[in-house]
Amino acid sequence: MRMPILYALSYPDRFVSDLPRLNLNDFKSFVFQEVDLKKFRNLALAYSALNEGGNMPCIMNAANEVAVSAFLNGEIGFTRMPDVVEYAMNKTVFSSDPDLDFLEITDLNGRKAARDYINKLVKK
């Protein structure tokens, strides 16, 4: 994780580093575990959006972008981001077969719903 953290800290530039490159041949095996969807609620919401289909992934993405921005700007805490996304997913009109125009409207409405929820949180 040192290299990804170094990249994140130096973005958009790159610090010069003597850290070794990851060589996947150095590992004999990898062990993957099932994700705790209660702990990682945004992932559960993403799976839900994919399963529902239609314009739901668009709603989820729009709300997530607003939530991340609000977190980075100090408006909400990290653990409130799934609340924002879930609220927008529940409040934005769903279509099982959206066209491009509807997806553009969905994006705007998903962002507005997310922003409305954040504004309610900030006022508390």
C-alpha positions as CSV (number, residue, x, y, z in Angstrom):
1,M,0.0,0.0,0.0
2,R,3.0,2.3,0.3
3,M,3.1,3.0,-3.5
4,P,-0.7,3.8,-3.9
5,I,-0.5,6.1,-0.8
6,L,2.6,7.8,-2.2
7,Y,0.7,8.3,-5.5
8,A,-2.3,9.7,-3.7
9,L,-0.2,12.1,-1.7
10,S,1.7,13.4,-4.7
11,Y,-1.1,13.6,-7.2
12,P,-1.1,14.9,-9.8
13,D,2.6,14.7,-9.8
14,R,4.7,11.7,-8.7
15,F,7.4,11.8,-6.0
16,V,10.6,10.0,-6.9
17,S,10.8,6.8,-4.9
18,D,13.0,3.8,-4.3
19,L,10.0,1.7,-3.4
20,P,10.1,-1.7,-5.3
21,R,7.5,-2.3,-8.0
22,L,4.8,-4.9,-7.2
23,N,5.7,-8.2,-8.9
24,L,2.7,-10.6,-8.8
25,N,5.0,-13.5,-9.5
26,D,6.4,-13.0,-5.9
27,F,3.1,-14.3,-4.5
28,K,2.2,-17.9,-4.6
29,S,-1.5,-17.3,-4.0
30,F,-4.1,-14.7,-3.2
31,V,-7.0,-15.2,-0.7
32,F,-10.2,-13.3,-1.3
33,Q,-12.9,-13.0,1.3
34,E,-16.6,-12.0,1.0
35,V,-17.1,-8.3,1.5
36,D,-19.0,-7.2,4.6
37,L,-21.8,-5.3,2.9
38,K,-23.1,-3.9,6.2
39,K,-19.7,-2.4,6.8
40,F,-19.2,-1.2,3.2
41,R,-22.7,0.2,2.6
42,N,-21.8,2.1,-0.6
43,L,-20.8,-1.2,-2.2
44,A,-24.1,-2.7,-1.2
45,L,-25.9,0.3,-2.7
46,A,-23.8,-0.1,-5.9
47,Y,-24.8,-3.8,-6.1
48,S,-28.4,-2.8,-5.6
49,A,-28.3,-0.2,-8.3
50,L,-26.8,-2.7,-10.7
51,N,-29.4,-5.3,-9.9
52,E,-32.2,-2.8,-10.3
53,G,-30.8,-1.5,-13.6
54,G,-32.5,1.2,-15.6
55,N,-31.3,4.6,-14.4
56,M,-30.5,3.5,-10.9
57,P,-26.7,3.2,-11.5
58,C,-26.8,6.8,-12.9
59,I,-28.6,8.0,-9.7
60,M,-26.1,6.1,-7.5
61,N,-23.1,7.6,-9.4
62,A,-24.5,11.2,-9.3
63,A,-25.3,11.0,-5.6
64,N,-21.9,9.4,-4.8
65,E,-20.0,12.2,-6.6
66,V,-21.9,14.8,-4.6
67,A,-21.4,12.9,-1.3
68,V,-17.6,12.5,-2.0
69,S,-17.3,16.2,-2.8
70,A,-19.2,17.1,0.4
71,F,-16.9,14.9,2.4
72,L,-13.8,16.4,0.9
73,N,-15.1,19.9,1.6
74,G,-15.8,19.0,5.2
75,E,-19.5,19.3,5.0
76,I,-20.3,15.7,6.0
77,G,-18.4,12.9,7.7
78,F,-17.1,9.8,5.9
79,T,-19.7,7.5,7.3
80,R,-22.6,9.8,6.1
81,M,-21.8,9.3,2.5
82,P,-23.9,6.1,2.1
83,D,-26.8,7.9,3.8
84,V,-26.6,10.6,1.1
85,V,-26.5,8.0,-1.7
86,E,-29.3,5.9,-0.3
87,Y,-31.5,9.0,0.1
88,A,-31.0,10.0,-3.5
89,M,-31.6,6.5,-4.8
90,N,-34.9,6.5,-2.9
91,K,-36.0,10.0,-3.9
92,T,-35.1,10.2,-7.6
93,V,-37.6,8.9,-10.2
94,F,-36.7,5.4,-11.5
95,S,-37.1,4.3,-15.1
96,S,-36.4,0.8,-16.2
97,D,-35.7,1.8,-19.8
98,P,-34.2,5.3,-19.8
99,D,-33.0,7.1,-23.0
100,L,-30.0,9.4,-23.0
101,D,-32.2,12.5,-22.3
102,F,-33.8,10.9,-19.3
103,L,-30.3,9.9,-18.0
104,E,-29.2,13.5,-18.2
105,I,-32.2,14.5,-16.2
106,T,-31.6,11.7,-13.8
107,D,-28.1,12.8,-13.2
108,L,-29.3,16.3,-12.4
109,N,-32.1,15.1,-10.1
110,G,-29.8,12.6,-8.3
111,R,-27.3,15.4,-7.6
112,K,-30.1,17.6,-6.4
113,A,-31.6,15.0,-4.1
114,A,-28.1,14.3,-2.7
115,R,-27.4,18.0,-2.2
116,D,-30.8,18.5,-0.5
117,Y,-30.1,15.7,2.0
118,I,-26.6,17.2,2.7
119,N,-28.2,20.6,3.3
120,K,-30.6,19.0,5.8
121,L,-27.6,17.3,7.6
122,V,-25.6,20.6,7.7
123,K,-28.5,22.5,9.3
124,K,-28.8,20.0,12.2
